[in-house]
Amino acid sequence: MSNSDAAAVLTTPDLAQALRAVRTLLDIADTTGGEVDFEAVIRSPEVLARVREVLPALKWSAAAGGEHGSSDAGDDPVRCLPVSVFDWCHPLDLAEPFVAALGPDPAAVRFDLEAWPAVPEAGLGRVSQKYAYLTLSVNSRDLYQCEPSGDHTVHVHVRNAALAEDTARIGWLADRIGGRFAGRVESAPL
């Protein structure tokens, strides 16, 4: 197991702007065989109902400090609110419907990509899927929903943000979406 560095390249209160940035980055990436993973904390029956319309077989467990329960045990999630969602390996086209269902609840939508492409004019080589990820933090500034907020953050993943080539890739990707890399990085276990 290894980690990637997730670099924040855009934080905005405008969810539509964050989604446009994600679409732009997906258009740049090689998404062959790509998947999307969802992590969230759902607090209300209304949001839960909307999310379950998108993901009928939703994988969840009772959030810390709450009642015990999980989808694996066949429990009723409404009786266990708030619930933590860890639902992985979905088609990329479910990302936006999931985000639309969230309302004010925080989440992370991680896009597992085939590769970040080579960009010869910028001196960047191709990066394989091991370090080719993109995360949209919705209603949160961090990957793990520890900093709930009214804005949304786009993170690009690289092997090591301290390496010159990876820093250059972060900057190049940020430029494509009108963002910038201000040095905010989180370690992301893969």
Disulfide bonds with the S-S distance in Angstrom:
none
